[in-house]
Each structure stands twice: as structure tokens, then as C-alpha cells.
Amino acid sequence: MTKAVHVPYTVEEDEDGVWCAHAQLRPSVSANGEGATREEAVDDLREALAGLIAEFGVPDELTVAVDVV
């Protein structure tokens, strides 16, 4: 069984050319990622989100999809 958590996020390039990704899990819990490319920033954000979800669990406000194989 696989669970996928759908987390809304934003990605933008800062004035120094660094890509930054941001997601809000709960009002006081957020995650950030950054990288030289948009993809690196999103990958970094995914890693940060995985750690937060492992520690705090999936917030009720987010969508969880379960695939049974």
C-alpha cells in the first residue's frame, strides 16, 4: 500500500538566482526547499516535508490518496 500526500506549494526564483520552494502544512508548521534549479528546490522541499510528516503526521486539511497494489 502506498500513500501520497498532496501538499500545495509555491516556487520562485530569488534575486540571486536561487530557486525557493515553500509549503505550509499547518498555520505554525511550514517547510522550505532551495536549489540551483526549480526541480532541485522542489526535491529539497519534498525531503523537508517527508521529515515533517514523519514527525507530526499528515494534517487533516491535506489530501491523502492511498493506492492498494
C-alpha positions as CSV (number, residue, x, y, z in Angstrom):
1,M,0.0,0.0,0.0
2,T,1.3,3.4,-1.0
3,K,0.1,6.8,0.5
4,A,0.5,10.0,-1.4
5,V,0.0,13.3,0.4
6,H,-0.9,16.3,-1.8
7,V,0.6,19.5,-0.4
8,P,0.1,22.8,-2.2
9,Y,3.4,24.7,-2.6
10,T,4.9,27.8,-4.3
11,V,8.2,28.1,-6.2
12,E,10.0,31.2,-7.1
13,E,13.5,32.4,-8.1
14,D,15.0,35.0,-5.8
15,E,17.2,38.0,-6.8
16,D,20.4,35.9,-6.6
17,G,19.1,33.2,-9.0
18,V,18.4,30.6,-6.2
19,W,15.1,28.7,-6.6
20,C,13.0,28.6,-3.4
21,A,10.0,26.3,-2.7
22,H,7.6,26.8,0.2
23,A,4.7,24.8,1.6
24,Q,2.5,25.4,4.7
25,L,1.4,22.2,6.5
26,R,-0.3,23.9,9.4
27,P,-0.6,27.5,10.5
28,S,2.6,27.2,12.5
29,V,4.4,24.4,10.5
30,S,5.9,25.0,7.1
31,A,8.7,23.6,5.0
32,N,11.2,25.2,2.6
33,G,13.5,23.9,-0.1
34,E,16.0,25.6,-2.3
35,G,18.3,24.7,-5.2
36,A,20.1,25.9,-8.3
37,T,17.1,24.8,-10.4
38,R,13.3,24.6,-9.9
39,E,13.5,20.8,-9.7
40,E,16.2,20.9,-7.1
41,A,14.2,23.2,-4.9
42,V,11.1,21.0,-5.2
43,D,13.1,17.9,-4.4
44,D,14.6,19.6,-1.4
45,L,11.1,20.7,-0.3
46,R,9.9,17.1,-0.7
47,E,12.7,15.9,1.6
48,A,11.8,18.5,4.2
49,L,8.1,17.7,4.0
50,A,8.7,14.0,4.4
51,G,10.6,14.7,7.7
52,L,7.8,16.9,9.0
53,I,5.1,14.4,8.1
54,A,7.1,11.6,9.7
55,E,7.4,13.7,12.9
56,F,4.0,15.4,13.1
57,G,1.7,13.2,10.9
58,V,-0.5,14.3,8.0
59,P,-2.6,17.4,8.8
60,D,-6.3,16.8,8.4
61,E,-6.5,19.7,5.9
62,L,-4.4,17.9,3.4
63,T,-5.5,15.2,0.9
64,V,-4.2,11.7,1.3
65,A,-4.5,9.3,-1.6
66,V,-4.0,5.5,-0.9
67,D,-3.0,3.1,-3.7
68,V,-3.5,-0.5,-2.9
69,V,-1.4,-2.8,-5.1
